[in-house]
């Protein structure tokens, strides 16, 4: 995790459950093969780059785990709006899709 987001994360109140994380707050680091996130933490704790609070570990399955004071919890990438596909407002639309639903008798439109 980059320094500024790490400081914000460290001083934020603890929230249990899955964390939503932004890719811009992280820098890729080394890879190691272990059985689980706690084994990775133990192997790296005396290294040049130990796993710290706010750091992410990506499992071989692609799942993310974020290091918190209480241990590791699930995390998910939050994608910025710019990564969503663009919508063309001038695109042709099927008129059948936009047809108004029939109004039942006795109901006001």
DSSP file (Angstrom, degrees, kcal/mol; ACC not computed):
  #  RESIDUE AA STRUCTURE BP1 BP2  ACC     N-H-->O    O-->H-N    N-H-->O    O-->H-N    TCO  KAPPA ALPHA  PHI   PSI    X-CA   Y-CA   Z-CA
    1    1 A X              0   0    0      0, 0.0    25,-0.2     0, 0.0    54,-0.1   0.000 360.0 360.0 360.0 141.6    0.0    0.0    0.0
    2    2 A X     >  -     0   0    0     23,-2.8     4,-1.8     1,-0.1     5,-0.1  -0.294 360.0-108.0 -68.7 160.6    1.2    3.5   -0.8
    3    3 A X  H  > S+     0   0    0      2,-0.2     4,-2.1     1,-0.2     5,-0.2   0.909 110.8  47.4 -62.0 -50.3    2.2    5.7    2.2
    4    4 A X  H  > S+     0   0    0      1,-0.2     4,-1.9     2,-0.2    -1,-0.2   0.943 115.0  44.6 -63.3 -49.2   -0.7    8.2    2.3
    5    5 A X  H  > S+     0   0    0      1,-0.2     4,-2.6     2,-0.2    -1,-0.2   0.864 110.4  57.6 -62.1 -31.9   -3.5    5.7    1.9
    6    6 A X  H  X S+     0   0    0     -4,-1.8     4,-2.7     2,-0.2    -1,-0.2   0.919 105.8  48.7 -62.8 -42.8   -1.8    3.5    4.5
    7    7 A X  H  X S+     0   0    0     -4,-2.1     4,-1.6     2,-0.2    -1,-0.2   0.909 112.6  48.0 -63.9 -41.2   -1.9    6.4    7.1
    8    8 A X  H  X S+     0   0    0     -4,-1.9     4,-0.8     1,-0.2    -2,-0.2   0.906 113.5  48.2 -64.2 -40.9   -5.6    6.9    6.3
    9    9 A X  H >< S+     0   0    0     -4,-2.6     3,-0.7     1,-0.2    -2,-0.2   0.910 108.7  53.6 -65.3 -42.9   -6.3    3.2    6.7
   10   10 A X  H 3< S+     0   0    0     -4,-2.7    -1,-0.2     1,-0.2    -2,-0.2   0.853 114.1  40.8 -62.3 -36.1   -4.3    2.9    9.9
   11   11 A X  H 3< S+     0   0    0     -4,-1.6    -1,-0.2    -5,-0.2    -2,-0.2   0.486  92.8 100.7 -95.7  -2.7   -6.3    5.7   11.6
   12   12 A X  S << S-     0   0    0     -4,-0.8     3,-0.1    -3,-0.7     2,-0.0  -0.507  86.5 -95.6 -76.5 150.5   -9.7    4.8   10.3
   13   13 A X        -     0   0    0     -2,-0.2     2,-0.2     1,-0.1    -1,-0.1  -0.362  46.6 -99.0 -64.8 147.4  -12.0    2.9   12.6
   14   14 A X        -     0   0    0     -3,-0.1     2,-0.5    -4,-0.1    -1,-0.1  -0.491  40.0-171.5 -69.6 131.2  -12.0   -0.9   12.2
   15   15 A X        -     0   0    0     -2,-0.2     2,-0.1     2,-0.1    -3,-0.0  -0.994  15.2-138.0-123.7 126.6  -14.9   -2.3   10.2
   16   16 A X        +     0   0    0     -2,-0.5     2,-0.2    57,-0.0    57,-0.0  -0.454  62.2  44.6 -82.1 159.0  -15.4   -6.0   10.0
   17   17 A X  S    S-     0   0    0     -2,-0.1    -2,-0.1     2,-0.0     2,-0.0  -0.452 101.3 -17.4 102.7-177.9  -16.3   -7.7    6.7
   18   18 A X        -     0   0    0     -2,-0.2     2,-0.4    57,-0.1    57,-0.3  -0.321  62.8-139.3 -64.5 138.8  -15.0   -7.4    3.2
   19   19 A X  E     -a   75   0A   0     55,-2.3    57,-2.7    54,-0.0     2,-0.6  -0.785   4.6-137.7 -99.2 142.8  -13.0   -4.3    2.4
   20   20 A X  E     -a   76   0A   0     -2,-0.4     2,-0.3    55,-0.2    57,-0.2  -0.900  29.1-172.1 -98.5 122.9  -13.3   -2.4   -0.9
   21   21 A X  E     -a   77   0A   0     55,-3.1    57,-3.0    -2,-0.6     2,-0.4  -0.870  18.5-135.1-121.8 151.0   -9.9   -1.3   -2.2
   22   22 A X  E >   -a   78   0A   0     -2,-0.3     3,-1.7    55,-0.2     4,-0.2  -0.876  12.1-139.1-106.7 133.4   -8.7    0.9   -5.0
   23   23 A X  G >  S+     0   0    0     55,-0.5     3,-1.8    -2,-0.4    -1,-0.1   0.816 100.4  66.4 -59.6 -32.0   -5.9   -0.2   -7.3
   24   24 A X  G 3  S+     0   0    0      1,-0.3    -1,-0.3     3,-0.0   -22,-0.0   0.702  94.4  59.8 -65.4 -17.9   -4.4    3.3   -7.3
   25   25 A X  G <  S+     0   0    0     -3,-1.7   -23,-2.8   -24,-0.1     2,-0.3   0.454 101.2  67.6 -87.2  -0.6   -3.6    2.9   -3.6
   26   26 A X    <   -     0   0    0     -3,-1.8     2,-0.4   -25,-0.2    29,-0.0  -0.884  58.7-158.0-126.8 152.1   -1.4   -0.1   -4.2
   27   27 A X        -     0   0    0     -2,-0.3    -3,-0.0   -25,-0.0    -2,-0.0  -0.987  33.8-110.5-122.2 135.4    1.9   -0.9   -5.8
   28   28 A X        +     0   0    0     -2,-0.4     2,-0.2     1,-0.1     0, 0.0  -0.306  41.6 178.5 -62.9 149.3    2.8   -4.5   -6.9
   29   29 A X        -     0   0    0      1,-0.3    -1,-0.1    20,-0.0     0, 0.0  -0.472  34.3 -43.4-132.0-156.8    5.5   -6.2   -4.9
   30   30 A X        -     0   0    0     -2,-0.2     2,-0.4    19,-0.1    -1,-0.3  -0.173  49.2-126.8 -75.2 168.4    7.1   -9.6   -4.9
   31   31 A X        +     0   0    0      2,-0.0     2,-0.3     0, 0.0    -1,-0.1  -0.936  26.3 173.7-117.1 140.3    5.5  -13.0   -5.2
   32   32 A X        -     0   0    0     -2,-0.4     2,-0.6     2,-0.0     8,-0.1  -0.971  27.3-128.0-138.2 156.2    5.9  -15.9   -2.8
   33   33 A X        +     0   0    0     -2,-0.3     2,-0.3     7,-0.0    -2,-0.0  -0.926  42.4 146.8-108.9 121.3    4.2  -19.3   -2.7
   34   34 A X        -     0   0    0     -2,-0.6     3,-0.1     1,-0.1    -2,-0.0  -0.878  56.1-110.8-141.7 173.7    2.6  -20.3    0.6
   35   35 A X  S    S-     0   0    0     -2,-0.3     2,-0.3     1,-0.2    -1,-0.1   0.803  93.0 -11.9 -78.6 -30.6   -0.3  -22.3    1.8
   36   36 A X  S  > S-     0   0    0      1,-0.0     4,-1.7    23,-0.0     3,-0.2  -0.949  76.3 -88.1-160.1 176.4   -2.2  -19.3    3.2
   37   37 A X  H  > S+     0   0    0     -2,-0.3     4,-2.2     1,-0.2     5,-0.1   0.811 120.4  55.5 -66.3 -31.2   -2.0  -15.6    4.0
   38   38 A X  H  > S+     0   0    0      2,-0.2     4,-2.2     1,-0.2    -1,-0.2   0.854 106.4  50.5 -71.6 -33.9   -0.7  -16.2    7.6
   39   39 A X  H  > S+     0   0    0     -3,-0.2     4,-2.4     2,-0.2    -2,-0.2   0.894 110.2  50.3 -67.3 -39.9    2.2  -18.3    6.3
   40   40 A X  H  X S+     0   0    0     -4,-1.7     4,-2.1     2,-0.2    -2,-0.2   0.917 110.0  50.8 -62.5 -43.4    3.1  -15.5    3.9
   41   41 A X  H  X S+     0   0    0     -4,-2.2     4,-1.4     1,-0.2    10,-0.3   0.922 111.1  48.2 -59.5 -44.9    3.0  -13.0    6.7
   42   42 A X  H  < S+     0   0    0     -4,-2.2     4,-0.4     1,-0.2    -1,-0.2   0.896 112.1  48.5 -65.0 -40.5    5.3  -15.1    8.8
   43   43 A X  H  < S+     0   0    0     -4,-2.4     3,-0.3     1,-0.2    -1,-0.2   0.851 118.4  39.9 -68.1 -33.2    7.8  -15.6    6.0
   44   44 A X  H >< S+     0   0    0     -4,-2.1     3,-2.0    -5,-0.2    -1,-0.2   0.585  88.0  91.6 -92.8 -10.6    7.9  -11.9    5.2
   45   45 A X  T 3< S+     0   0    0     -4,-1.4     5,-0.2     1,-0.3    -1,-0.2   0.779  96.2  36.8 -62.1 -27.6    7.9  -10.4    8.7
   46   46 A X  T 3  S+     0   0    0     -4,-0.4    -1,-0.3    -3,-0.3    -2,-0.1   0.217 102.1 100.7-105.2  14.0   11.7  -10.4    9.0
   47   47 A X  S X  S-     0   0    0     -3,-2.0     3,-0.5     1,-0.1    -3,-0.1  -0.241  91.7 -96.8 -89.4-179.3   12.2   -9.5    5.3
   48   48 A X  T 3  S+     0   0    0      1,-0.3     2,-0.3    -2,-0.1    -1,-0.1   0.790 121.8  34.2 -66.0 -28.9   13.0   -6.1    3.7
   49   49 A X  T 3  S-     0   0    0     -5,-0.1    -1,-0.3     2,-0.0   -19,-0.1  -0.682  81.3-174.2-130.9  78.0    9.3   -5.7    2.9
   50   50 A X    <   -     0   0    0     -3,-0.5     2,-0.4    -2,-0.3    -5,-0.2  -0.312  37.3 -97.4 -70.2 157.0    7.1   -7.2    5.7
   51   51 A X        -     0   0    0    -10,-0.3     2,-0.2   -11,-0.2    -1,-0.1  -0.634  51.7-172.5 -74.5 124.5    3.4   -7.4    5.3
   52   52 A X    >   -     0   0    0     -2,-0.4     3,-2.4     1,-0.1    15,-0.3  -0.654  35.8 -66.9-115.6 172.2    1.9   -4.4    7.1
   53   53 A X  T 3  S+     0   0    0      1,-0.3    15,-0.2    -2,-0.2   -43,-0.1  -0.380 123.7  23.5 -58.7 127.4   -1.6   -3.2    8.1
   54   54 A X  T 3  S+     0   0    0     13,-3.3    -1,-0.3     1,-0.4    14,-0.1   0.181  92.1 128.3  99.4 -15.6   -3.4   -2.2    4.9
   55   55 A X    <   -     0   0    0     -3,-2.4    12,-2.7    12,-0.1    -1,-0.4  -0.407  50.1-136.5 -73.9 151.3   -1.3   -4.4    2.6
   56   56 A X  E     -B   66   0A   0     10,-0.2     2,-0.4    -3,-0.1    10,-0.2  -0.825  11.5-162.3-108.0 146.0   -3.0   -6.9    0.2
   57   57 A X  E     -B   65   0A   0      8,-2.6     8,-2.3    -2,-0.3     2,-0.6  -0.998  11.5-149.1-122.5 132.2   -2.2  -10.4   -0.6
   58   58 A X  E     -B   64   0A   0     -2,-0.4     6,-0.2     6,-0.2     2,-0.1  -0.899  13.1-143.6-103.6 124.3   -3.6  -12.0   -3.7
   59   59 A X    >   -     0   0    0      4,-3.0     3,-2.6    -2,-0.6   -23,-0.0  -0.410  29.2-105.0 -79.6 159.4   -4.2  -15.8   -3.5
   60   60 A X  T 3  S+     0   0    0      1,-0.3    -1,-0.1     2,-0.1    -2,-0.0   0.789 122.5  60.7 -55.1 -27.3   -3.6  -18.1   -6.5
   61   61 A X  T 3  S-     0   0    0      2,-0.1    -1,-0.3     1,-0.1     3,-0.1   0.576 121.4-109.0 -75.8  -8.6   -7.4  -18.2   -6.9
   62   62 A X  S <  S+     0   0    0     -3,-2.6    -2,-0.1     1,-0.4     2,-0.1   0.306  74.2 137.9  96.4  -8.3   -7.5  -14.4   -7.4
   63   63 A X        -     0   0    0     -5,-0.1    -4,-3.0     1,-0.1     2,-0.4  -0.413  46.3-135.5 -70.1 147.5   -9.1  -13.7   -4.1
   64   64 A X  E     -BC  58  75A   0     11,-0.7    11,-1.7    -6,-0.2     2,-0.4  -0.830  15.8-167.6-106.6 144.5   -7.7  -10.7   -2.2
   65   65 A X  E     -BC  57  74A   0     -8,-2.3    -8,-2.6    -2,-0.4     2,-0.4  -1.000   9.0-153.5-129.0 130.4   -6.9  -10.6    1.6
   66   66 A X  E     -BC  56  73A   0      7,-3.0     7,-2.2    -2,-0.4     2,-0.5  -0.866  18.1-124.5-106.3 138.1   -6.2   -7.3    3.3
   67   67 A X  E     + C   0  72A   0    -12,-2.7   -13,-3.3    -2,-0.4     2,-0.2  -0.695  37.6 170.5 -82.8 122.2   -4.0   -7.2    6.5
   68   68 A X  E >   - C   0  71A   0      3,-3.4     3,-1.4    -2,-0.5   -58,-0.0  -0.727  50.9 -96.2-120.9 173.5   -5.8   -5.6    9.4
   69   69 A X  T 3  S+     0   0    0      1,-0.3     3,-0.1    -2,-0.2    -2,-0.0   0.808 125.6  48.4 -60.2 -29.3   -4.9   -5.3   13.1
   70   70 A X  T 3  S-     0   0    0      1,-0.3     2,-0.3     0, 0.0    -1,-0.3   0.445 125.9 -86.3 -93.4  -0.8   -7.1   -8.3   13.8
   71   71 A X  E <  S- C   0  68A   0     -3,-1.4    -3,-3.4     2,-0.0     2,-0.4  -0.939  70.4 -27.6 131.3-155.0   -5.7  -10.5   11.0
   72   72 A X  E     - C   0  67A   0     -2,-0.3     2,-0.3    -5,-0.2    -5,-0.2  -0.819  55.8-179.3-102.4 138.3   -6.6  -10.9    7.3
   73   73 A X  E     - C   0  66A   0     -7,-2.2    -7,-3.0    -2,-0.4   -55,-0.1  -0.890  36.0 -83.0-131.1 164.2  -10.0  -10.3    5.9
   74   74 A X  E     - C   0  65A   0     -2,-0.3   -55,-2.3    -9,-0.2     2,-0.3  -0.289  45.2-171.7 -64.9 147.6  -11.6  -10.5    2.5
   75   75 A X  E     -aC  19  64A   0    -11,-1.7   -11,-0.7   -57,-0.3     2,-0.3  -0.971   9.5-160.4-140.3 155.9  -11.1   -7.6    0.1
   76   76 A X  E     -a   20   0A   0    -57,-2.7   -55,-3.1    -2,-0.3     2,-0.2  -0.990  26.2-111.5-136.2 143.3  -12.5   -6.6   -3.3
   77   77 A X  E     -a   21   0A   0     -2,-0.3     2,-0.6   -57,-0.2   -55,-0.2  -0.534  23.7-146.5 -70.9 138.2  -11.3   -4.2   -6.0
   78   78 A X  E     -a   22   0A   0    -57,-3.0   -55,-0.5    -2,-0.2     2,-0.4  -0.949  15.9-144.9-103.6 121.3  -13.4   -1.1   -6.5
   79   79 A X        -     0   0    0     -2,-0.6     5,-0.0   -57,-0.1   -57,-0.0  -0.729  14.8-120.9 -91.4 133.2  -13.3   -0.1  -10.1
   80   80 A X    >   -     0   0    0     -2,-0.4     3,-2.0     1,-0.1     4,-0.3  -0.296  26.1-110.6 -67.2 156.7  -13.4    3.6  -11.0
   81   81 A X  G >  S+     0   0    0      1,-0.3     3,-1.7     2,-0.2    -1,-0.1   0.816 115.6  67.4 -57.0 -32.1  -16.2    4.9  -13.1
   82   82 A X  G 3  S+     0   0    0      1,-0.3    -1,-0.3     4,-0.0     4,-0.1   0.706  93.7  58.8 -64.8 -18.6  -13.7    5.5  -16.0
   83   83 A X  G <  S+     0   0    0     -3,-2.0    -1,-0.3     2,-0.1    -2,-0.2   0.545  85.3  97.9 -88.7  -5.7  -13.2    1.7  -16.3
   84   84 A X  S <  S-     0   0    0     -3,-1.7    -4,-0.0    -4,-0.3    -3,-0.0  -0.496  89.9 -92.9 -77.3 151.3  -16.9    1.1  -17.0
   85   85 A X        -     0   0    0     -2,-0.1     2,-0.1     1,-0.1    -1,-0.1  -0.338  45.4-107.4 -64.2 145.5  -17.9    0.7  -20.7
   86   86 A X        -     0   0    0     -4,-0.1     2,-0.5    -3,-0.1    -1,-0.1  -0.460  25.2-140.2 -74.0 144.7  -19.0    3.9  -22.4
   87   87 A X        -     0   0    0     -2,-0.1     2,-0.8     4,-0.0     3,-0.1  -0.925   7.9-144.4-106.7 126.4  -22.7    4.3  -23.1
   88   88 A X    >   -     0   0    0     -2,-0.5     3,-1.6     1,-0.2    -2,-0.0  -0.805   7.2-164.3 -91.2 110.5  -23.5    5.9  -26.5
   89   89 A X  T 3  S+     0   0    0     -2,-0.8    -1,-0.2     1,-0.3    -2,-0.0   0.700  88.6  55.9 -68.5 -16.7  -26.6    8.1  -26.0
   90   90 A X  T 3  S+     0   0    0     -3,-0.1    -1,-0.3     2,-0.1     3,-0.1   0.346  79.5 124.6 -95.6   6.4  -27.2    8.3  -29.8
   91   91 A X  S <  S-     0   0    0     -3,-1.6     2,-0.1     1,-0.1    -4,-0.0  -0.348  73.3 -97.9 -67.5 146.9  -27.2    4.5  -30.2
   92   92 A X        -     0   0    0      1,-0.0     2,-0.4    -2,-0.0    -1,-0.1  -0.416  40.6-154.3 -65.2 137.7  -30.3    3.1  -32.0
   93   93 A X        -     0   0    0     -2,-0.1     2,-0.4    -3,-0.1    -1,-0.0  -0.939  20.6-114.1-118.7 137.6  -32.8    1.7  -29.5
   94   94 A X    >>  -     0   0    0     -2,-0.4     3,-1.3     1,-0.2     4,-1.1  -0.573  21.9-145.7 -68.5 119.7  -35.3   -1.0  -30.2
   95   95 A X  H 3> S+     0   0    0     -2,-0.4     4,-0.7     1,-0.3    -1,-0.2   0.798  96.8  63.4 -60.9 -27.6  -38.8    0.7  -30.0
   96   96 A X  H 34 S+     0   0    0      1,-0.2     3,-0.3     2,-0.2    -1,-0.3   0.834 100.2  53.0 -65.3 -30.4  -40.3   -2.4  -28.5
   97   97 A X  H <4 S+     0   0    0     -3,-1.3    -1,-0.2     1,-0.2    -2,-0.2   0.868 112.9  43.1 -71.2 -36.0  -38.0   -2.1  -25.5
   98   98 A X  H  < S+     0   0    0     -4,-1.1    -1,-0.2     2,-0.1    -2,-0.2   0.433  84.3 123.7 -91.0   0.2  -39.1    1.5  -24.8
   99   99 A X  S  < S-     0   0    0     -4,-0.7     2,-0.1    -3,-0.3     3,-0.1  -0.355  70.1-108.8 -63.1 139.8  -42.8    0.9  -25.4
  100  100 A X        -     0   0    0      1,-0.1     2,-0.1    -2,-0.0    -1,-0.1  -0.414  34.0-108.6 -69.0 143.6  -44.9    1.9  -22.5
  101  101 A X        -     0   0    0      1,-0.1    -1,-0.1    -2,-0.1     2,-0.0  -0.460  43.7 -95.1 -70.0 144.6  -46.4   -0.9  -20.5
  102  102 A X        -     0   0    0     -2,-0.1     2,-0.5     1,-0.1    -1,-0.1  -0.342  36.2-129.1 -62.7 141.2  -50.2   -1.3  -20.9
  103  103 A X        -     0   0    0     -3,-0.1     3,-0.1     4,-0.1    -1,-0.1  -0.816  24.6-118.9 -93.1 124.9  -52.2    0.5  -18.2
  104  104 A X    >   -     0   0    0     -2,-0.5     3,-1.8     1,-0.1    -1,-0.0  -0.254  39.3 -90.4 -61.1 149.9  -54.8   -1.7  -16.6
  105  105 A X  T 3  S+     0   0    0      1,-0.3    -1,-0.1     3,-0.0     3,-0.1  -0.348 113.8  24.9 -62.5 139.2  -58.4   -0.5  -17.0
  106  106 A X  T 3  S+     0   0    0      1,-0.3     2,-0.3    -3,-0.1    -1,-0.3   0.236  98.2 110.8  90.1 -13.3  -59.5    1.7  -14.1
  107  107 A X    <   -     0   0    0     -3,-1.8     2,-0.4    -4,-0.0    -1,-0.3  -0.663  68.2-123.4 -92.0 150.5  -55.9    2.8  -13.4
  108  108 A X              0   0    0     -2,-0.3    -4,-0.1     1,-0.1    -3,-0.0  -0.765 360.0 360.0 -94.1 139.1  -54.8    6.4  -14.1
  109  109 A X              0   0    0     -2,-0.4    -1,-0.1    -6,-0.1    -2,-0.0   0.439 360.0 360.0 -83.7 360.0  -51.8    6.8  -16.3
